[in-house]
Amino acid sequence: MSLQDCAGSDDRFSSYVEGLAGVIGHADRVKPLRDYCTGLMMPCARKSVEPMAAVTAPGRTAAQHQSLLHFVGQASWSDERVLAKVCEMVLPV
């Protein structure tokens, strides 16, 4: 991937997260969603919440770990709506 390929990636990532935020329900899920998606994109050896927490909030890893665990394990949203939104945003028309 070249630097030219990366141009606008922050904006595209923000748009992607905003799109998903529209279907996950509560506004208080947006930050954990952004952190979780960021963690998935980071070059961590493991994609579990513990290393993601360390990368996305190094100064408050324990609290971030709990937040991410709650986000993936307890937050209820429609998987169908989320997957439909992902398809809408990433598949070519």
Residue pairs with C-beta under 8 A, 6 or more apart in sequence:
13 37
13 41
15 89
16 37
16 89
17 30
17 33
17 34
17 37
19 85
19 88
19 89
20 33
20 37
20 82
20 85
20 86
21 27
21 29
21 30
21 33
22 85
23 77
23 78
23 81
23 82
23 84
23 85
24 30
24 33
24 75
24 77
24 82
25 75
25 76
25 77
26 75
29 71
29 75
29 77
32 67
32 68
32 70
32 71
32 75
33 71
35 52
35 56
35 57
35 64
35 67
35 68
35 71
36 49
36 52
36 68
36 71
36 72
38 52
38 55
38 56
39 47
39 49
39 51
39 52
39 53
39 55
39 56
39 68
40 47
40 52
42 52
42 55
42 56
44 51
44 52
44 55
45 51
49 65
49 68
49 69
49 72
50 65
52 68
53 61
53 62
53 64
53 65
53 67
53 68
54 61
54 64
56 64
56 68
57 63
57 64
